[in-house]
């Protein structure tokens, strides 16, 4: 068995990240499990580390564990160079943890580690691991498409993600485990200040036009933003991206409809729409903020979302939440 390779973000979420990593080390040492650990030291460092890990293990499966939040997981996904050999495990420590939450991964370090090591044993005994889809987004002028595990999107949610990345309020609220309030406050503020946009959306070859679009979220999993079910029926291994959008709704009305969105009841509301497809292309009438797993990509007008079917092997037995 190859050693477990661990990428650690000690600064993810709150100060609890340090405690989680300490407990992780204790568990591995108690159970005499060999590992190599790599601590991230700067933004996008996990991208580089994941690539280096893939390059230094010449053969056999690569057991890769991420101790961090959604941002660290996204960096790792974008650094992996050999998805056929990588088996990914997650110990969530961030403030949102949408990747883990969507897949039913517990936030109990020892239970998560027991599941991860059990999955490794199962594979070595000839049993198949679970695979899920990933998403890939490209846009005009991008040097390299961005892979995402949870979602990518344009408009309201993307603007909120961009603001949250530099929010002093988020850092303060995270200390009190109230990070979700940051997104709520920024969402309300942004809703009334943003410009809506026009969009032509082509889903697997069929085009529809949307006026006064507020957001379009391409969902690989069902929920983003701390558990908001943007695409309640999304399935992680069906080979499709779910594009959840809101358009043609007055902003004041959208404000009052946000609770229904948070409960996954948007299917009953005129102006909310969900389209499923393996490839979705958006042509916008103006530059709009684009994100991938909460990470800012740019202000763009041409976007292509693509589903990478059954790309990621997981060291978890997942039940989508």
C-alpha positions in Angstrom: 0.0 0.0 0.0 1.3 3.4 -0.9 1.5 6.0 1.9 -1.5 8.3 2.3 -0.6 11.7 1.0 -2.2 14.5 2.9 -2.6 18.2 1.9 -3.4 20.3 4.9 -4.8 23.9 5.1 -4.3 24.9 8.8 -6.0 28.2 8.2 -9.3 26.9 6.7 -12.4 28.1 8.4 -11.8 28.8 12.0 -9.1 27.9 14.5 -10.6 24.5 14.7 -8.6 23.6 11.6 -5.5 23.2 13.7 -7.4 21.0 16.2 -8.7 18.8 13.4 -5.2 18.3 11.9 -3.9 17.4 15.4 -6.6 14.8 15.8 -5.9 13.5 12.3 -2.3 13.0 13.1 -3.1 11.3 16.4 -5.5 8.8 14.7 -3.0 7.9 12.0 -0.2 7.4 14.5 -2.4 5.3 16.8 -3.3 3.1 14.0 0.2 2.9 12.6 -0.8 4.3 9.2 2.0 5.7 7.1 1.5 9.2 5.6 3.2 12.2 4.1 1.8 15.6 5.0 2.1 18.8 3.1 0.9 22.1 4.6 -0.3 24.9 2.3 1.6 28.1 2.8 0.0 30.5 0.2 -3.0 30.9 -2.1 -3.1 28.2 -4.8 -0.3 26.2 -3.1 -2.6 23.1 -2.9 -2.8 23.2 -6.8 1.0 22.8 -6.9 1.2 20.2 -4.2 -1.5 18.0 -5.8 0.4 18.0 -9.1 3.7 17.2 -7.3 2.1 14.3 -5.5 0.7 12.9 -8.7 4.2 13.2 -10.3 6.2 11.5 -7.6 4.2 8.3 -7.3 5.0 6.3 -10.4 2.4 3.6 -10.2 -0.6 2.2 -8.3 -3.4 4.2 -6.6 -2.7 7.6 -5.0 -4.5 7.9 -1.7 -4.9 11.6 -1.3 -6.5 13.2 1.8 -7.5 16.8 2.0 -7.7 18.4 5.4 -9.4 21.8 4.6 -12.4 23.6 3.3 -14.1 23.9 -0.1 -11.4 26.3 -1.4 -8.6 23.8 -0.7 -10.6 20.9 -2.2 -11.1 23.0 -5.4 -7.3 23.8 -5.6 -6.5 20.1 -5.2 -9.0 19.1 -7.9 -7.3 21.6 -10.2 -3.9 20.3 -9.4 -4.6 16.6 -9.9 -2.9 15.3 -13.1 -4.1 11.7 -13.0 -7.7 11.3 -12.0 -7.6 7.6 -12.9 -5.2 6.8 -10.1 -6.2 9.4 -7.4 -8.6 8.3 -4.6 -9.7 11.4 -2.7 -10.7 11.6 1.0 -11.9 14.7 2.8 -11.6 15.9 6.4 -13.7 19.1 6.3 -12.4 22.1 8.3 -13.8 25.1 6.4 -16.7 27.4 7.2 -19.0 26.2 4.4 -18.0 22.6 3.7 -20.5 22.2 0.9 -18.5 19.5 -0.8 -18.6 17.3 2.3 -22.1 18.2 3.3 -23.5 17.4 -0.2 -22.0 13.9 -0.1 -23.0 13.1 3.4 -19.4 13.1 4.7 -19.5 13.5 8.5 -17.8 16.3 10.3 -16.4 13.9 12.8 -12.7 13.5 12.3 -12.2 10.0 13.6 -15.4 8.6 11.9 -14.3 10.2 8.6 -10.8 8.6 9.0 -12.3 5.2 9.8 -14.4 5.4 6.7 -11.4 6.5 4.5 -9.2 3.7 5.8 -12.0 1.2 5.4 -12.4 2.3 1.7 -8.7 1.8 1.1 -8.9 -1.7 2.6 -12.0 -2.5 0.4 -10.2 -1.5 -2.8 -7.2 -3.5 -1.9 -9.6 -6.5 -1.4 -10.9 -6.0 -5.0 -14.0 -3.9 -4.3 -14.9 -0.9 -6.4 -14.9 2.6 -4.9 -17.6 5.2 -5.6 -17.0 7.7 -8.4 -18.7 11.0 -8.9 -18.8 13.6 -11.7 -16.9 16.8 -11.7 -17.6 20.0 -13.6 -15.4 22.0 -15.8 -15.9 25.7 -16.8 -14.1 27.7 -19.5 -14.6 31.3 -20.6 -13.3 33.7 -23.2 -9.6 34.4 -22.6 -9.1 31.7 -20.0 -5.7 30.0 -20.1 -7.0 26.8 -18.6 -10.5 25.6 -17.8 -11.3 25.5 -14.1 -12.5 22.2 -12.5 -15.2 22.4 -9.8 -16.7 19.9 -7.5 -19.7 21.8 -6.1 -20.7 24.5 -8.5 -19.8 27.3 -10.8 -22.0 30.3 -11.7 -22.5 33.8 -12.9 -24.4 36.7 -11.4 -25.7 37.1 -7.8 -24.0 34.1 -6.2 -20.7 34.7 -8.0 -20.7 38.4 -6.9 -21.4 37.3 -3.3 -18.5 34.8 -3.4 -16.1 37.4 -4.8 -17.1 39.8 -2.0 -16.8 37.1 0.7 -13.2 36.3 -0.3 -12.1 39.7 0.9 -14.7 40.2 3.6 -13.4 41.3 7.0 -16.9 40.5 8.4 -16.6 36.9 7.3 -13.3 36.4 9.2 -14.8 37.9 12.3 -18.0 35.8 12.1 -16.1 32.6 11.4 -14.5 33.0 14.8 -18.0 32.6 16.3 -19.0 29.8 13.9 -21.4 32.3 12.2 -19.8 32.4 8.7 -23.1 31.7 7.0 -24.4 35.1 8.1 -21.8 36.7 5.9 -23.3 35.2 2.8 -26.8 36.1 3.9 -25.9 39.8 4.5 -23.9 40.0 1.3 -26.7 38.4 -0.7 -29.2 40.9 0.4 -26.8 43.8 -0.2 -25.8 42.6 -3.6 -29.3 41.7 -4.8 -30.4 45.4 -4.8 -27.1 46.8 -6.1 -26.3 44.5 -9.0 -27.2 44.8 -12.6 -29.3 42.0 -14.2 -28.2 40.7 -17.6 -29.6 39.0 -20.7 -28.5 35.4 -21.5 -28.7 32.9 -24.4 -28.3 29.5 -22.8 -27.6 26.4 -25.0 -28.2 23.1 -23.2 -27.0 20.1 -25.2 -27.7 22.0 -28.4 -31.0 23.6 -27.5 -31.0 27.4 -27.0 -33.3 29.5 -24.8 -33.2 33.2 -24.1 -33.5 34.8 -20.7 -34.3 38.4 -19.8 -33.2 40.2 -16.6 -31.2 37.2 -15.3 -30.2 37.5 -11.6 -28.1 34.4 -11.4 -27.2 31.2 -13.1 -25.6 28.4 -11.0 -24.1 25.3 -12.7 -24.5 22.7 -10.1 -22.5 19.4 -10.0 -23.9 18.8 -6.5 -27.3 19.9 -5.1 -26.3 22.7 -2.8 -23.9 25.6 -2.4 -23.3 28.7 -0.2 -23.5 26.8 3.1 -26.2 24.4 2.1 -28.6 26.3 -0.2 -30.2 23.7 -2.5 -29.9 25.4 -5.8 -30.6 22.2 -7.7 -32.5 19.9 -5.3 -32.8 17.0 -7.7 -29.1 17.1 -8.8 -27.3 13.7 -8.8 -23.5 13.5 -8.4 -23.0 10.7 -10.8 -25.5 11.1 -13.6 -23.2 12.8 -16.2 -25.1 16.0 -16.1 -24.7 19.6 -14.8 -27.9 21.3 -13.4 -28.1 25.0 -14.4 -30.3 26.7 -11.8 -31.3 30.2 -12.7 -33.5 33.1 -11.8 -34.7 35.7 -14.3 -37.5 38.1 -15.0 -38.3 38.5 -11.3 -38.4 42.0 -9.7 -35.6 42.3 -7.2 -38.0 43.2 -4.3 -39.9 40.0 -5.1 -36.7 37.9 -5.3 -35.8 39.2 -1.8 -39.1 37.7 -0.4 -38.6 34.5 -2.3 -35.1 33.8 -1.0 -36.4 31.7 1.9 -38.1 29.4 -0.6 -34.8 29.0 -2.4 -33.1 28.1 0.9 -35.7 25.4 1.4 -35.4 24.0 -2.2 -38.9 25.0 -3.1 -38.0 27.2 -6.1 -39.5 24.8 -8.6 -42.9 26.2 -7.7 -41.9 29.8 -8.6 -42.2 31.4 -12.0 -38.9 32.8 -13.1 -36.8 30.1 -11.4 -35.6 27.4 -13.8 -33.4 24.3 -13.7 -31.9 22.7 -16.9 -29.9 19.5 -16.9 -27.2 18.8 -19.6 -23.8 17.4 -20.2 -22.7 20.7 -21.8 -24.2 24.2 -21.2 -23.1 27.3 -23.0 -24.0 30.9 -21.9 -23.7 34.0 -24.1 -24.3 37.2 -22.0 -24.9 40.7 -23.1 -22.4 42.2 -20.7 -19.4 41.1 -18.5 -20.7 39.2 -15.4 -18.8 37.9 -12.4 -18.0 34.1 -12.7 -17.0 31.8 -9.9 -16.0 28.1 -9.5 -16.5 26.6 -6.1 -16.6 30.1 -4.7 -13.3 31.1 -6.3 -13.3 34.2 -8.5 -12.6 33.4 -12.2 -13.2 36.8 -13.9 -15.8 39.1 -15.4 -16.9 37.3 -18.6 -19.5 37.1 -21.3 -19.0 33.7 -22.9 -19.2 30.7 -20.5 -19.1 26.9 -21.2 -19.9 24.4 -18.4 -19.0 20.8 -19.1 -19.7 17.6 -17.0 -16.7 15.3 -16.5 -18.6 12.1 -16.0 -17.5 9.7 -13.2 -14.1 11.4 -13.0 -13.3 11.4 -9.2 -12.8 8.3 -7.1 -13.8 8.8 -3.5 -12.6 7.3 -0.3 -16.1 7.7 1.1 -19.3 5.8 1.0 -21.5 8.7 0.1 -25.2 9.4 0.5 -26.0 12.7 -1.2 -27.8 15.1 1.2 
